[in-house]
Amino acid sequence: MPSPLDPEYDVTTPLDLDYYAAFADVDAADREWWTGARDFVDGLDERLTGHWERGEYPLDLLHEAGSRGLLTDAVDVDGIGEENLSTLTPMAAGLVTMEVSRCDGSLGTALAVQGGLALRTLVLFGSAEQKKLHMADLATARTLGAFALTEPAHGSDSVSLETTAQLIGEDDNGYYVLNGTKKWIGNGASGGLTFTWARVEGGAHDGDVRCFLVDQDTRGYSAEVIEGKASLRSIHQALVHYRDVELPHDAVLPRTTGFKDASTVLFATRLGVAWSAVGHAAALVEAAVNYARQREQFSRPLASFQLIQERLTWMLSELTSMQLHVRRVTELQAEGRLSGAQASMAKYHNTRKARAIAQVARDMLGGNGILLKNKVARHMADIEAIHTYEGTESVQSLIIGRDLTGFSAFA
């Protein structure tokens, strides 16, 4: 029982703050997916806080999300497998990402890795046989998927990756030998398939960057979970080593021919990060409003003070701006008119705004703001990760700047 001298605060009640009704007119089918995502995470706050604190990856929840069809991230999976899965529209996928991230950033990232990165790579670039073998299992998380591009020395300049795939024999009849190291690979040490980007040595594709489908049980593949993270603690990222990993010729995804293919996947998932930022920010604003209504100081609720109302108004205005960004760019995505620079703008804008909202929310909760059970500190830490992955703020600004000025500032 809580002590009356140490009151408990319910800061997790959804308030559905949508001041400009940005989502009021979404299609009924899209709203049903949104409702399904909320049903999925309902009641998980306490459990996920424990996983985050202990650094545990709750894979059963990823499997459950797969069974509910929540992993496909607007990737075309219509009718695949015995599940007869449905493809989410871009709007439905965004709303699912937002809702799951509102509950927990690690779980939101797990969905993005499985569907947005791994499954999307297979669907865009895999052969008919590869899709037949793996699409249904990836879409339902019966098989975990990892996307291995980033290396210890190559993050923002991932085009300079050093992992190699040496072709032994002829193009059509040979095999590949992979050597190299990848870092920050979600699901890379969790068992499953790792979509590995490497530079080919030899054959017709000599020097090209291509993607290889690597079973994590393959000899020479080893991975270790990265310890000591202060963000996204309840999803495991890995440091992956490839030491003379031999792969058959049909392990290569045939439609990958260069680094631009990896960029295509990242461009598609960048918008998902912007949606995730909206989910984090919504949780933070909800926590601040709920707390201000319940917390009393100087014999009055915090919510009755002018300064507090001004802060809450500022937070709401920033959240509203974030919502309008994702609504518009998602409409452009659905119409096939979304550019890479526009996707970068959505991520650039929304993760920056989410960081700022987190700072104010943390301050408003005072000492209670650093308690994990009140969610603010956890969201604040997790936003630091989404602000960086799928392209840092600096890289996004250079993409937008190139589009704006016509000059490339990349080396």
Helices and strands as residue ranges (DSSP letters): H 28-41, H 45-54, H 59-67, H 90-103, H 105-111, I 112-119, H 120-125, H 128-139, E 145-148, G 158-160, E 164-168, E 175-186, E 193-201, E 209-215, E 221-225, E 237-248, G 249-251, H 259-294, E 296-297, E 300-301, G 302-304, H 306-334, H 340-364, G 366-370, G 372-374, H 376-386, H 393-405
